[in-house]
Every structure is written in structure tokens, then in C-alpha cells.
Amino acid sequence: AGAAVRAHNEKEAERIVRIVGAEMELPGSAAELELLRKGDPRKVMCAAMVKRRTSVKNDWLASRLRMGHPAAMRQLLIRTLKDPKGQKF
């Protein structure tokens, strides 16, 4: 059951990344995402949306959005989610 749940979460996370990324005009390819800053606000907001709606692991999300080390991405998310302006999504 664990593998099935993880696969479902990753599938849902990928769907959210595609939809939110398109809305925020994030590039779709890994190579283009790599060219953006690791802390690009669009990446951070997209990651925050995924974290709010799935239980996908930080290493998967950091790798998918090319945000560097999962712990650094987590710190960006914590700051974003604690910010009252960041909670309006």
C-alpha cells in the first residue's frame, strides 16, 4: 500500500506542478528550470501548493523543480507558508 500511495502522491504532485507551473509561466523542462534561481518565487509558490495538497517527499519536489537540496527548499517553504501573504493560495 505504501508504494501505491507514494505513486498516487507523485502523480498528483506532477499534475499540480504542470497546472500551477503553466499559470505562473514556469518552464516545463528540467533544463529550463535549472536555469532559474533555486529560490525563484514561482518555484517556491508551486512547491508550496504541492506540499499543501499532497504528502510528496521534499527530495522528490526539490528534484522535480530543480530547487537544490531538499532541506534548503524546506526552509524556503516554511518562510513562505508562515508569511500571511503566502497563505492566500
Secondary structure as GFF3:
##gff-version 3
##sequence-region A 1 89
A	DSSP	alpha_helix	2	23	.	.	.	ID=ss1
A	DSSP	alpha_helix	30	35	.	.	.	ID=ss2
A	DSSP	alpha_helix	41	53	.	.	.	ID=ss3
A	DSSP	alpha_helix	58	65	.	.	.	ID=ss4
A	DSSP	alpha_helix	70	82	.	.	.	ID=ss5
A	DSSP	three_ten_helix	84	87	.	.	.	ID=ss6
###
